[in-house]
Amino acid sequence: MINNELSVIDSLEELEAFLLSVENGGLGLQGVEGIGMATNNTDGRHFIAVFNNQHQLIYGRWISDDVFNNGKELVSKGPRRTH
């Protein structure tokens, strides 16, 4: 389930803002337990995935190849800013 098919996160700043939004409840998601990067098996496109406690995808956004390659540490360690 990729939300907003046309909106692609294409910079690390946008990725960080997205992560902060998820952490702060800005997307209204319930039961968030994890965030990761993944690749769509069908077409090879990369996306950021928000998971619940059963490891089910509850929200996703496409990301650029650059963000996929350079944003892994940001996703694994979390955003630096707090606001």
Biotite code that builds the C-alpha atoms (Angstrom):
import biotite.structure as struc

atoms = struc.array([
    struc.Atom([0.000, 0.000, 0.000], chain_id="A", res_id=1, res_name="MET", atom_name="CA", element="C"),
    struc.Atom([1.892, 3.027, -1.270], chain_id="A", res_id=2, res_name="ILE", atom_name="CA", element="C"),
    struc.Atom([0.203, 6.234, -0.258], chain_id="A", res_id=3, res_name="ASN", atom_name="CA", element="C"),
    struc.Atom([0.263, 9.170, -2.641], chain_id="A", res_id=4, res_name="ASN", atom_name="CA", element="C"),
    struc.Atom([1.526, 7.377, -5.738], chain_id="A", res_id=5, res_name="GLU", atom_name="CA", element="C"),
    struc.Atom([2.927, 10.547, -7.312], chain_id="A", res_id=6, res_name="LEU", atom_name="CA", element="C"),
    struc.Atom([4.785, 11.954, -4.300], chain_id="A", res_id=7, res_name="SER", atom_name="CA", element="C"),
    struc.Atom([8.372, 10.699, -4.282], chain_id="A", res_id=8, res_name="VAL", atom_name="CA", element="C"),
    struc.Atom([10.785, 11.545, -1.476], chain_id="A", res_id=9, res_name="ILE", atom_name="CA", element="C"),
    struc.Atom([13.865, 12.647, -3.409], chain_id="A", res_id=10, res_name="ASP", atom_name="CA", element="C"),
    struc.Atom([16.148, 14.288, -0.842], chain_id="A", res_id=11, res_name="SER", atom_name="CA", element="C"),
    struc.Atom([17.541, 13.406, 2.560], chain_id="A", res_id=12, res_name="LEU", atom_name="CA", element="C"),
    struc.Atom([15.883, 16.521, 3.978], chain_id="A", res_id=13, res_name="GLU", atom_name="CA", element="C"),
    struc.Atom([12.477, 15.279, 2.787], chain_id="A", res_id=14, res_name="GLU", atom_name="CA", element="C"),
    struc.Atom([13.236, 11.845, 4.226], chain_id="A", res_id=15, res_name="LEU", atom_name="CA", element="C"),
    struc.Atom([14.126, 13.366, 7.582], chain_id="A", res_id=16, res_name="GLU", atom_name="CA", element="C"),
    struc.Atom([10.925, 15.450, 7.572], chain_id="A", res_id=17, res_name="ALA", atom_name="CA", element="C"),
    struc.Atom([8.901, 12.316, 6.776], chain_id="A", res_id=18, res_name="PHE", atom_name="CA", element="C"),
    struc.Atom([10.544, 10.378, 9.624], chain_id="A", res_id=19, res_name="LEU", atom_name="CA", element="C"),
    struc.Atom([9.878, 13.216, 12.060], chain_id="A", res_id=20, res_name="LEU", atom_name="CA", element="C"),
    struc.Atom([6.269, 13.380, 10.910], chain_id="A", res_id=21, res_name="SER", atom_name="CA", element="C"),
    struc.Atom([5.800, 9.658, 11.571], chain_id="A", res_id=22, res_name="VAL", atom_name="CA", element="C"),
    struc.Atom([7.506, 9.924, 14.988], chain_id="A", res_id=23, res_name="GLU", atom_name="CA", element="C"),
    struc.Atom([5.414, 12.936, 15.998], chain_id="A", res_id=24, res_name="ASN", atom_name="CA", element="C"),
    struc.Atom([2.115, 11.405, 14.871], chain_id="A", res_id=25, res_name="GLY", atom_name="CA", element="C"),
    struc.Atom([1.682, 13.919, 12.076], chain_id="A", res_id=26, res_name="GLY", atom_name="CA", element="C"),
    struc.Atom([0.317, 11.339, 9.646], chain_id="A", res_id=27, res_name="LEU", atom_name="CA", element="C"),
    struc.Atom([-2.312, 10.039, 12.052], chain_id="A", res_id=28, res_name="GLY", atom_name="CA", element="C"),
    struc.Atom([-1.004, 6.477, 11.856], chain_id="A", res_id=29, res_name="LEU", atom_name="CA", element="C"),
    struc.Atom([-1.939, 4.080, 14.653], chain_id="A", res_id=30, res_name="GLN", atom_name="CA", element="C"),
    struc.Atom([0.232, 1.222, 15.930], chain_id="A", res_id=31, res_name="GLY", atom_name="CA", element="C"),
    struc.Atom([3.528, 2.260, 14.327], chain_id="A", res_id=32, res_name="VAL", atom_name="CA", element="C"),
    struc.Atom([6.305, -0.097, 15.427], chain_id="A", res_id=33, res_name="GLU", atom_name="CA", element="C"),
    struc.Atom([8.999, 0.350, 12.807], chain_id="A", res_id=34, res_name="GLY", atom_name="CA", element="C"),
    struc.Atom([10.219, 2.043, 9.666], chain_id="A", res_id=35, res_name="ILE", atom_name="CA", element="C"),
    struc.Atom([12.400, 0.564, 6.958], chain_id="A", res_id=36, res_name="GLY", atom_name="CA", element="C"),
    struc.Atom([13.439, 0.838, 3.348], chain_id="A", res_id=37, res_name="MET", atom_name="CA", element="C"),
    struc.Atom([12.366, -1.766, 0.844], chain_id="A", res_id=38, res_name="ALA", atom_name="CA", element="C"),
    struc.Atom([12.263, -2.560, -2.858], chain_id="A", res_id=39, res_name="THR", atom_name="CA", element="C"),
    struc.Atom([9.089, -3.406, -4.743], chain_id="A", res_id=40, res_name="ASN", atom_name="CA", element="C"),
    struc.Atom([9.495, -6.904, -6.187], chain_id="A", res_id=41, res_name="ASN", atom_name="CA", element="C"),
    struc.Atom([7.295, -6.099, -9.177], chain_id="A", res_id=42, res_name="THR", atom_name="CA", element="C"),
    struc.Atom([9.099, -3.096, -10.630], chain_id="A", res_id=43, res_name="ASP", atom_name="CA", element="C"),
    struc.Atom([12.244, -2.584, -8.517], chain_id="A", res_id=44, res_name="GLY", atom_name="CA", element="C"),
    struc.Atom([11.187, 0.830, -7.194], chain_id="A", res_id=45, res_name="ARG", atom_name="CA", element="C"),
    struc.Atom([12.361, 1.719, -3.700], chain_id="A", res_id=46, res_name="HIS", atom_name="CA", element="C"),
    struc.Atom([10.083, 2.884, -0.902], chain_id="A", res_id=47, res_name="PHE", atom_name="CA", element="C"),
    struc.Atom([10.035, 3.810, 2.758], chain_id="A", res_id=48, res_name="ILE", atom_name="CA", element="C"),
    struc.Atom([7.747, 1.499, 4.719], chain_id="A", res_id=49, res_name="ALA", atom_name="CA", element="C"),
    struc.Atom([5.990, 2.058, 8.035], chain_id="A", res_id=50, res_name="VAL", atom_name="CA", element="C"),
    struc.Atom([5.137, -1.187, 9.836], chain_id="A", res_id=51, res_name="PHE", atom_name="CA", element="C"),
    struc.Atom([2.848, -2.178, 12.692], chain_id="A", res_id=52, res_name="ASN", atom_name="CA", element="C"),
    struc.Atom([3.707, -4.647, 15.471], chain_id="A", res_id=53, res_name="ASN", atom_name="CA", element="C"),
    struc.Atom([2.817, -7.566, 13.191], chain_id="A", res_id=54, res_name="GLN", atom_name="CA", element="C"),
    struc.Atom([5.327, -6.373, 10.569], chain_id="A", res_id=55, res_name="HIS", atom_name="CA", element="C"),
    struc.Atom([2.500, -5.390, 8.211], chain_id="A", res_id=56, res_name="GLN", atom_name="CA", element="C"),
    struc.Atom([2.874, -2.391, 5.949], chain_id="A", res_id=57, res_name="LEU", atom_name="CA", element="C"),
    struc.Atom([0.562, 0.388, 7.146], chain_id="A", res_id=58, res_name="ILE", atom_name="CA", element="C"),
    struc.Atom([2.001, 3.273, 5.122], chain_id="A", res_id=59, res_name="TYR", atom_name="CA", element="C"),
    struc.Atom([4.493, 3.642, 2.307], chain_id="A", res_id=60, res_name="GLY", atom_name="CA", element="C"),
    struc.Atom([6.054, 6.359, 0.164], chain_id="A", res_id=61, res_name="ARG", atom_name="CA", element="C"),
    struc.Atom([8.224, 5.987, -2.916], chain_id="A", res_id=62, res_name="TRP", atom_name="CA", element="C"),
    struc.Atom([11.811, 7.206, -2.565], chain_id="A", res_id=63, res_name="ILE", atom_name="CA", element="C"),
    struc.Atom([14.437, 8.022, -5.157], chain_id="A", res_id=64, res_name="SER", atom_name="CA", element="C"),
    struc.Atom([17.439, 5.786, -5.783], chain_id="A", res_id=65, res_name="ASP", atom_name="CA", element="C"),
    struc.Atom([19.661, 8.468, -4.226], chain_id="A", res_id=66, res_name="ASP", atom_name="CA", element="C"),
    struc.Atom([17.599, 8.524, -1.020], chain_id="A", res_id=67, res_name="VAL", atom_name="CA", element="C"),
    struc.Atom([17.604, 4.706, -0.930], chain_id="A", res_id=68, res_name="PHE", atom_name="CA", element="C"),
    struc.Atom([21.381, 4.587, -1.299], chain_id="A", res_id=69, res_name="ASN", atom_name="CA", element="C"),
    struc.Atom([22.234, 7.459, 1.052], chain_id="A", res_id=70, res_name="ASN", atom_name="CA", element="C"),
    struc.Atom([19.413, 7.476, 3.615], chain_id="A", res_id=71, res_name="GLY", atom_name="CA", element="C"),
    struc.Atom([19.890, 4.069, 5.225], chain_id="A", res_id=72, res_name="LYS", atom_name="CA", element="C"),
    struc.Atom([21.716, 5.450, 8.266], chain_id="A", res_id=73, res_name="GLU", atom_name="CA", element="C"),
    struc.Atom([19.071, 8.128, 8.755], chain_id="A", res_id=74, res_name="LEU", atom_name="CA", element="C"),
    struc.Atom([16.343, 5.473, 8.770], chain_id="A", res_id=75, res_name="VAL", atom_name="CA", element="C"),
    struc.Atom([18.233, 3.083, 11.054], chain_id="A", res_id=76, res_name="SER", atom_name="CA", element="C"),
    struc.Atom([19.410, 5.694, 13.589], chain_id="A", res_id=77, res_name="LYS", atom_name="CA", element="C"),
    struc.Atom([16.504, 8.135, 13.304], chain_id="A", res_id=78, res_name="GLY", atom_name="CA", element="C"),
    struc.Atom([16.336, 11.839, 12.510], chain_id="A", res_id=79, res_name="PRO", atom_name="CA", element="C"),
    struc.Atom([18.829, 14.234, 14.079], chain_id="A", res_id=80, res_name="ARG", atom_name="CA", element="C"),
    struc.Atom([16.431, 17.109, 14.644], chain_id="A", res_id=81, res_name="ARG", atom_name="CA", element="C"),
    struc.Atom([13.678, 17.154, 17.220], chain_id="A", res_id=82, res_name="THR", atom_name="CA", element="C"),
    struc.Atom([11.405, 19.770, 15.620], chain_id="A", res_id=83, res_name="HIS", atom_name="CA", element="C"),
])
